[in-house]
Amino acid sequence: MISRGGRDIRWWTWAGYRANATLAATLGSLADEKQRVDEASIRLRGDLTREMWHAVTADAAAQLSLPDIDERALNGLKFNEALPRRLAVATLSASPTSTASPPYSANRPAGSVTARTV
């Protein structure tokens, strides 16, 4: 369900944090780059049109993107120097510690995931 209140447009997925982080990364420029992904919704660009939505989502399932991973989380991985970067990013993106958590903070474990760095 997509709701619009003025320029605040949200896609209510109720899919959970990790799924919404992946969806926001896949939507790319359609997702509001200043947002913090949460468990229930993804904030979209205020100028989103139906045509823009259809253009990006038509083949989104074939082009799923991993969410951005905070550099501090990558550096916190044990043996991170030995892992190829792509494998380290995939490992953190699939980490169970990131299932329903907010973006990285000093109190978070190394497996923290963010959809965008602010």
C-alpha positions as CSV (number, residue, x, y, z in Angstrom):
1,M,0.0,0.0,0.0
2,I,1.3,3.4,-0.9
3,S,0.1,6.5,1.1
4,R,0.6,10.1,0.2
5,G,0.3,13.0,2.6
6,G,1.5,16.1,0.8
7,R,5.1,15.4,-0.1
8,D,5.4,12.5,2.3
9,I,4.9,9.3,0.3
10,R,5.3,5.9,2.0
11,W,5.3,2.4,0.7
12,W,3.8,0.4,3.6
13,T,5.3,-3.1,3.2
14,W,5.3,-4.4,6.8
15,A,8.1,-6.7,5.5
16,G,10.7,-6.1,8.3
17,Y,13.8,-4.1,8.5
18,R,16.1,-6.3,6.4
19,A,13.6,-6.7,3.6
20,N,12.8,-3.0,3.5
21,A,16.6,-2.1,3.4
22,T,16.9,-4.4,0.4
23,L,13.8,-2.9,-1.3
24,A,15.0,0.6,-0.6
25,A,18.4,-0.2,-2.2
26,T,16.7,-1.8,-5.2
27,L,14.4,1.2,-5.7
28,G,17.5,3.4,-5.8
29,S,16.6,7.0,-6.6
30,L,12.8,6.4,-5.9
31,A,13.6,6.0,-2.2
32,D,14.1,9.1,-0.2
33,E,17.9,9.3,0.3
34,K,17.5,10.9,3.7
35,Q,15.3,8.2,5.2
36,R,16.1,5.6,7.8
37,V,14.6,2.3,6.9
38,D,12.2,0.8,9.4
39,E,10.3,-2.4,9.8
40,A,7.0,-1.1,8.4
41,S,7.6,1.3,5.5
42,I,9.9,2.9,3.0
43,R,9.7,6.7,2.5
44,L,9.7,7.5,-1.2
45,R,10.7,10.7,-3.1
46,G,8.2,13.5,-2.7
47,D,7.9,14.1,-6.5
48,L,7.2,10.4,-7.3
49,T,4.9,9.9,-10.2
50,R,3.0,6.7,-11.3
51,E,5.2,6.6,-14.4
52,M,8.4,6.8,-12.4
53,W,7.2,4.0,-10.1
54,H,6.3,1.7,-13.0
55,A,9.5,2.4,-14.8
56,V,11.7,1.3,-11.9
57,T,9.6,-1.5,-10.4
58,A,8.8,-3.2,-13.7
59,D,11.9,-5.4,-13.5
60,A,12.9,-4.8,-9.9
61,A,12.6,-8.5,-8.9
62,A,15.3,-9.3,-11.5
63,Q,17.6,-6.5,-10.2
64,L,17.5,-6.8,-6.4
65,S,20.3,-4.8,-4.8
66,L,22.0,-5.4,-1.5
67,P,21.6,-2.5,1.0
68,D,24.6,-0.3,1.7
69,I,26.7,-1.6,4.6
70,D,28.4,0.8,7.0
71,E,32.2,0.8,6.7
72,R,32.4,0.4,10.5
73,A,30.4,-2.8,10.3
74,L,32.7,-4.2,7.5
75,N,35.8,-3.3,9.6
76,G,34.3,-5.0,12.6
77,L,34.1,-8.4,10.8
78,K,36.5,-11.0,12.1
79,F,39.1,-11.7,9.5
80,N,37.7,-8.8,7.3
81,E,41.1,-8.4,5.6
82,A,40.9,-12.0,4.3
83,L,37.4,-11.6,2.8
84,P,36.7,-10.2,-0.7
85,R,34.6,-7.0,-0.2
86,R,31.6,-8.4,-2.1
87,L,31.5,-11.4,0.1
88,A,31.8,-9.3,3.3
89,V,28.9,-7.1,2.1
90,A,26.7,-10.1,1.2
91,T,27.5,-11.7,4.6
92,L,26.5,-8.6,6.5
93,S,23.4,-8.0,4.4
94,A,22.2,-11.6,5.2
95,S,23.2,-11.3,8.9
96,P,20.6,-12.4,11.4
97,T,21.7,-9.5,13.6
98,S,20.3,-7.1,11.1
99,T,16.8,-8.6,11.0
100,A,14.8,-5.8,12.7
101,S,17.3,-3.2,13.8
102,P,17.9,0.5,13.1
103,P,21.0,1.8,11.3
104,Y,24.4,1.5,12.8
105,S,25.2,3.1,16.2
106,A,27.9,2.6,18.7
107,N,25.6,0.3,20.7
108,R,25.0,-2.0,17.7
109,P,26.8,-5.2,16.8
110,A,29.1,-5.4,13.8
111,G,26.4,-6.8,11.5
112,S,24.5,-3.5,11.3
113,V,22.9,-2.6,8.0
114,T,21.9,0.8,6.6
115,A,20.0,1.5,3.4
116,R,21.6,4.9,3.1
117,T,24.3,6.6,5.0
118,V,23.2,10.0,6.3
